[in-house]
Amino acid sequence: MSDGVDGAAGGPRTVADATERAMGRLSAAERRVARALLADYPSAGLSTVAELAERARVSPPTVVRFAQRVGLPGFAALQAALRDELTHRSTGSLGRVPTQTPPGSAAAAVLRRGRQQTAQALECLEHLSPDALDAAVALLADPGRRLVLSGGRFSRLLATHLALYLEQVRPGVVEMNDPTGRDLAMMIDLRRRDVLVLFDVARYERAAVDLARSARRARATVLLITDDAVCPAAAEADVVLAVSSNADRAFGSMAGAFLLTELLVPPVTERLGDSALTRLARWERHRAEELLP
């Protein structure tokens, strides 16, 4: 079963990945199982066959067939794969440091990893939901909405990266780096027309979930950019864009997420139209004396 959960290059890395890829060839009953699993992932898959069947309103044999359709021998194998995912997620950088150095020069290693990360990033972009991408662009390009960008210890770099681009083409772009500290007022002031653009990558942070919940209580819209749809903050998000972080390495790569943030900017700029070009011209005029020829 070539589409199984094996983590090989080009193959799905998680049960969620395999499920999403299999959607087009599942029966109607099997799709109900898929939706029930993804709606409460991975917890729903760690219950019994009967419990998942009841949740999906199908028969237990349908649950078993679903597991086989996503490339696993049966339901027990699906649960084992889910438990492996949970174990892997709970492992920090230290546990993923390789015990042996691969052969070859540093230059060869850089090129090898660069090719792997580029291929994985492109593959992830190919599997992003077109509807989610369209929704994200529409939110980012709505000048009537304030954009509040925030991230975790490492993912705040992504928030800064996107903010630096967006502030050049539209007004109302702010960063919230310390929601419970010096930026507490900004969090308290979140309103219904605001969009919280939240970044969270493994290992996931409780603060991200808390911030997303605060935004939802304020009736703001939450756009989450993460490395996996099972990110805990995803349950609080209105729109989720998930790109891989290569979490099997000691320090997960955000190459895919950085690429996504850059690729979001052109369609946002195009959607803003003349207002974006006018703002860019003003931006350049104000910086003219600062920049070298």
C-alpha positions in Angstrom: 0.0 0.0 0.0 2.1 2.9 -1.3 -0.1 5.6 0.2 0.3 4.3 3.8 1.7 6.2 6.7 5.4 5.5 6.3 7.1 8.9 6.4 9.0 8.2 3.3 9.9 11.0 0.9 6.8 11.9 -1.0 4.6 9.8 1.2 2.2 11.0 4.0 3.8 11.6 7.4 0.8 11.2 9.5 -2.6 9.5 9.6 -4.2 12.9 9.1 -2.1 13.3 5.9 -3.0 9.9 4.6 -6.7 10.5 5.4 -6.8 13.8 3.5 -5.1 12.3 0.5 -7.5 9.4 0.5 -10.7 11.5 0.7 -11.4 11.4 -3.0 -11.5 7.6 -3.1 -13.4 6.9 0.1 -17.1 5.8 0.1 -19.6 8.1 1.7 -19.6 6.1 4.9 -15.8 6.0 5.0 -15.7 9.8 4.6 -17.9 10.1 7.7 -15.3 8.2 9.6 -12.6 10.5 8.1 -14.4 13.6 9.2 -15.1 12.2 12.7 -11.4 11.4 13.1 -10.1 14.8 11.8 -12.7 16.7 13.9 -11.1 15.4 17.1 -7.6 14.4 16.0 -6.0 12.2 17.2 -8.2 11.5 20.2 -11.1 10.1 18.2 -8.8 7.5 16.7 -7.5 6.4 20.1 -11.0 5.3 21.2 -12.5 1.9 20.4 -13.8 0.8 17.0 -17.3 0.9 18.4 -16.9 4.4 19.8 -15.5 5.8 16.6 -18.2 4.1 14.6 -20.9 5.6 16.8 -19.3 9.0 16.5 -19.3 8.7 12.7 -22.8 7.0 12.6 -21.4 4.0 10.7 -20.9 0.3 11.4 -17.7 -1.0 13.1 -16.6 -2.8 9.9 -16.7 0.5 8.1 -14.2 1.9 10.5 -11.9 -1.1 9.8 -12.3 -0.6 6.1 -11.5 3.1 6.5 -8.1 2.2 8.2 -7.3 -0.1 5.3 -8.3 2.5 2.7 -5.7 5.0 4.1 -3.0 2.4 3.8 -2.9 0.6 7.1 -3.5 -3.1 7.8 -6.4 -2.4 10.2 -7.7 -0.3 13.1 -5.0 -1.6 15.5 -2.3 -0.3 13.1 -4.1 3.0 12.8 -4.0 3.4 16.6 -0.4 2.4 16.8 0.5 5.1 14.2 -1.4 7.7 16.2 0.4 6.7 19.4 3.7 7.0 17.5 2.8 10.5 16.4 2.0 11.5 19.9 5.3 10.1 21.2 7.2 11.9 18.4 5.5 15.2 19.1 6.5 15.1 22.8 10.1 14.6 22.0 12.2 17.7 22.2 15.3 18.6 20.1 17.7 16.6 22.2 15.9 13.4 21.5 16.1 14.0 17.7 19.8 14.7 17.5 21.4 12.0 15.3 23.9 9.7 17.1 26.0 9.4 13.9 27.2 12.0 11.5 26.2 11.2 7.9 29.2 10.7 5.6 30.3 13.4 3.3 31.3 17.0 3.5 29.4 19.8 5.1 28.7 21.3 1.7 27.2 17.9 0.6 25.0 17.8 3.7 23.8 21.3 3.2 22.8 20.5 -0.4 21.2 17.2 0.5 19.1 18.8 3.3 18.3 21.8 1.1 16.8 19.5 -1.6 14.9 17.5 1.0 13.4 20.6 2.6 12.6 22.2 -0.7 10.8 19.1 -2.0 8.9 18.7 1.2 7.9 22.4 1.3 6.6 22.3 -2.3 4.7 19.1 -1.6 3.0 20.7 1.4 2.0 23.7 -0.6 0.4 21.5 -3.2 -1.8 19.9 -0.6 -3.0 23.2 1.0 -6.8 23.6 0.8 -7.6 26.1 -2.1 -10.6 27.3 0.0 -8.4 27.9 3.0 -5.8 29.8 0.9 -8.6 32.0 -0.7 -10.0 32.7 2.7 -6.5 33.7 4.1 -5.8 36.0 1.2 -9.3 37.6 1.5 -8.7 38.3 5.3 -5.1 39.6 4.8 -6.3 41.9 1.9 -9.3 43.4 3.7 -8.2 47.0 4.7 -11.3 47.2 6.9 -9.7 44.6 9.2 -6.8 45.2 11.6 -4.2 42.4 11.3 -2.6 41.4 14.6 0.3 39.0 14.1 1.8 36.8 16.8 3.9 33.7 17.2 5.8 31.6 19.7 9.5 31.4 20.7 10.6 30.5 17.1 7.4 31.1 15.1 7.4 34.8 16.0 10.0 35.1 13.3 7.3 34.0 10.8 5.0 36.6 12.2 7.6 39.3 11.9 8.5 38.1 8.4 4.9 38.4 7.2 4.3 41.7 9.0 7.3 43.4 7.4 5.8 42.6 4.0 2.2 43.4 4.7 2.8 46.8 6.4 4.3 48.0 3.1 1.1 47.3 1.2 -1.7 48.0 3.6 -2.4 49.8 6.9 -3.5 48.3 10.2 -0.7 45.7 10.6 0.6 45.2 14.1 2.7 42.6 16.0 1.8 41.2 19.4 5.0 39.7 20.8 4.1 39.5 24.5 0.3 39.1 24.8 0.3 38.6 28.6 3.0 41.2 29.3 3.8 44.5 27.6 1.3 43.7 24.8 -1.6 42.8 27.2 -3.5 45.9 26.2 -3.4 44.9 22.5 -4.8 41.5 23.4 -7.6 43.1 25.6 -8.4 45.4 22.7 -9.1 42.7 20.1 -12.4 43.3 18.4 -14.8 41.6 16.1 -13.3 43.1 12.9 -9.7 42.1 13.9 -7.8 39.2 12.4 -5.4 37.4 14.7 -2.7 35.9 12.4 -1.3 33.3 14.7 1.9 31.1 14.1 2.5 28.0 16.1 4.8 25.1 15.2 6.0 22.0 17.1 6.6 22.0 19.9 3.3 23.7 20.4 2.8 26.3 23.0 -0.1 26.7 25.5 0.1 30.4 25.1 -0.9 30.1 21.4 -4.1 28.2 22.4 -4.9 30.8 25.1 -4.4 33.6 22.7 -6.6 32.0 20.1 -9.3 31.5 22.7 -9.1 35.1 23.8 -9.5 36.2 20.2 -12.5 34.0 19.7 -14.1 35.4 22.9 -13.6 38.8 21.4 -15.3 37.5 18.2 -12.1 38.2 16.2 -11.2 36.0 13.3 -8.3 33.6 13.8 -6.0 32.7 10.9 -3.5 30.0 12.0 -0.3 29.1 10.1 1.2 26.0 11.6 3.1 22.8 10.6 0.3 20.3 11.1 -3.5 20.4 11.2 -3.4 18.7 14.6 -1.8 21.7 16.2 -3.8 22.3 19.4 -4.6 25.9 18.5 -6.3 24.6 15.3 -9.5 23.9 17.2 -9.9 27.6 17.9 -9.0 28.8 14.4 -11.4 29.9 11.6 -8.8 29.3 8.9 -5.8 26.9 9.1 -2.8 26.7 6.7 -0.5 23.8 7.6 2.9 23.3 6.1 5.5 20.8 7.3 8.3 21.6 9.7 10.5 18.6 9.1 10.0 17.6 12.7 12.0 14.5 12.4 15.2 16.6 12.6 16.8 17.9 15.8 15.6 21.4 15.0 12.5 21.5 12.9 12.7 23.6 9.7 10.3 26.5 9.0 11.4 26.7 5.4 7.9 25.7 4.2 6.2 28.3 6.5 8.7 31.0 5.4 8.0 30.2 1.8 4.3 30.3 2.4 4.4 33.8 4.1 6.3 35.2 1.1 3.9 33.5 -1.4 0.9 35.0 0.3 2.1 38.6 -0.2 1.7 38.8 -4.1 -2.0 37.8 -4.2 -2.7 40.1 -1.3 -1.0 42.9 -3.1 -2.9 42.2 -6.3 -6.2 42.1 -4.4 -5.5 45.4 -2.8 -4.8 46.9 -6.2 -4.0 50.6 -6.6 -4.1 51.3 -2.8 -1.1 48.9 -2.4 0.9 50.5 -5.1 0.2 54.0 -3.7 1.3 52.9 -0.3 4.4 51.3 -1.7 5.3 54.5 -3.5 4.9 56.5 -0.2 7.0 53.9 1.6 9.8 54.3 -0.9 9.6 58.1 -0.8 10.0 58.2 3.0 12.9 55.8 2.9 14.7 57.4 -0.1 17.2 59.3 2.1 18.0 56.3 4.2 18.8 53.9 1.4 22.1 53.8 -0.5 22.1 54.0 -4.3 
